[in-house]
Amino acid sequence: MASATLLVGPDKHGRSVAIVDGIVAATAPAGTPVLACPDGEIFPGAVCAHTHIYSALAPYGMPKAEPAPENFIQILERVWWRLDRAIDAETLRAGARDYVAKALLAGTTTLIDHHESPNLIEGSLKVLADVCDELGIRAMLCFGATERNFGRDEAVRGLAENRNIKPSPLLRVLVGLHASFTVSDQTIGEAGDLARALGTTVHVHVAEDLADVADAKQRGYVGPLERLIALGALVPGSILAHGVHLDAAQVRLAAEHGAWFVQNPRSNEGNQVGYARNLSQVPTVALGVDGWNPDMGEELSALSRLAAQNGDDAVSGPRAAGRLAKGHALMAERFDLQSDPLAPGAAGDLVVRRGGAVVDVVVAGRHVVADGRLVGGDAGAFETAARAEATRLWDRMKNV
Ligand SMILES: [Zn+2]
């Protein structure tokens, strides 16, 4: 997708933002197209710092797991690890179109995705990259390598898939690892090596549940974080999802290695893994949805509520919004842009709201939602197609 030049505004506060070749600029050249919004308000686009686009179809009638899971590992084994094995290219494409459309319509302009589809490894990231490009969202993609289904060969192929797509102005590639507890030392070491070779970072689930901590201890490490560090996989700038079961010193240790954390409050509550109370020890914590609907306003409400319940004063109530600001900084770091949104040098990603509702969305200067409607496709048709694919997916899930 080409970056574009656009002048947005003035809005009702008299604010205008010039975007030149996809980047916010102090001024726009004469003749630049104008998106006027005299009764709207300009906001930065939101960054969703951890999600799984492949779970997009889950809201469309996913059958309940039988027998009902009683802990986190059983949730993975009976739900998500069956769903991801059943994914084929058609299902992934349909789910991705629906999910990316819903993200843009909610004012989310960047998705940091963690993908897994063990029976569709090669080519899976291209499916996601093509949909992101088609609809015009900024993205960071990775394939989460694991050994949980087919052993080391699966991990080698998973890591290699991260080489199969190339960065572009709106796309960065990370190196994905599922989690410490589903990979060998060798795979973790290779993930770090690959991230350094590609000039990128690692994206991995860390200490989401106590089971991850117990596994690392059994392997002779203090915990999963220390295991990643010992094996050279905590490349500076890496993204650690969850960190629910890290103590304060461990959270600070990760930050000293230049890591980012992503808190996923709705998911953590839903999976009953606990509240990530120690993340507030460090400033580098962004907000993710972990496969839930990509409306960052909803996630922010959940964070605000759960932080208050858990006495996490650093992010309770209105202070929760600080997590969203950090998402911008995380995105800007990977794209080598100014981290202060809407300032010259920042990503040209913004949202115009009227009475709170998203009216227009611009990504890298391209108008991707206009008057509340997706520009790159028919969002209603995407949802219809996604629901039809979901029916096929539930059938396949019975047999994988
Ligand atoms: Zn996740």
Residues whose N, C-alpha, C, O or C-beta is under 5 A from the ligand:
A	BS01	ZN	A241 D290
